[in-house]
């Protein structure tokens, strides 16, 4: 069983997943958006939002949930994932970072 932890900058939210992320599969995903959308932790590795998404003041953009946005996560390659919700879509790129990269105040 894999796990997903989503980080928007100032905290994290752990969620159980029924399987590890695999390419071309989609799963329900709750994205942490409180401090803007910069990072997502997928199966133990932090992925970088490309580009990061915010309102310019460290919050999610207008129309996005705060502190979370429910949607779908889909891995399109081993290094690229897309989070899609009614509020919009964010692309994430895999990194080698395994520790929380950003904490906002």
N, C-alpha and C positions, 0 to 999 in steps of 0.2 A: 504494500500500500504506500503510495507517495503522499506527500503533503504539499500544500500551497500556503505560503505566507505572502501577503501583499503589503507593500510599504509605500506610503505616499510621501514620506518625509519625516513625520514626527511620531510615528508609532507603527505598529504592525498588527495584523489580525491573522491568526492562524485558522485554517480551515482544513478539514479532512477531505481527501480526494479518494475516489474509489480505485484509481489507477494512476500510474505515473504518466506524465505528459508524453505523448507520442505524436509524431508528425501526422498531419491531416486528420487529427481527431479534435473534436470540440467538446467543451464541458462547461457547465455553469461555473461562474466565477464572480466573486464579490471583490471588487477593486477598492482599495483604501484610497480615498481622494482628499482627505482633510487638508493636507498641506500642498495641494496640487498633485499632479500625476507625474512622478519621476522614475519610480522603480516598482518592480513587482518581483516577488520571490517565487520561483516556480521550481518545485522539486529540489530545493536546497541551494539554488543558484539565483543571484539577483540579476534581473534583466532590466536594461535601461530603456526608458521611453524615448523614442526617436521621432519627433522632437518631444521634449517634456511639455506638458500641457498644464497651464494655469491661467488665472485671471490677471497675472502680472503682480499680484500682491500675496502670493503663497497660498492661494485658495484654488479649488477647482473652478473651471469656467462656468459661466451662467448656464443653467440647464442641467448641470451634472449634480448628482447627489452628494451630500456632505454629511457624514464622513465616509459614506460608501456609495458605490454605484454597482448595481447588479447587472450582469451581462454574460457574455460567452467568451471564453478563451479558446483560440485555435492556433496550434503550431503549424506554420506553413513550411518551415524548414527546420533542421536541428538548431538553427541560430536565430530564427525569426518567429515571433508570436504576435497575434492580433487580439486585442480586447475589443469587443463590439457590444454596444448597448444602444438603447433609444437616444441617449445623449450624444453619442458619437463613437468613433473608433480611434484607438491608439495602437501604434506599432511598438513592439518591444524587441530589443536585440540582446541576445545572450551575452553575458560577461563571465569572467572567472571569479567575480566577487562573491564571497560566501558569508561575509559579515555585513551587518546593516550599514549601508554607505552614507546615509544622510539622516540627521535628526534636526527637525525645525523646533523653534521655541514658541 
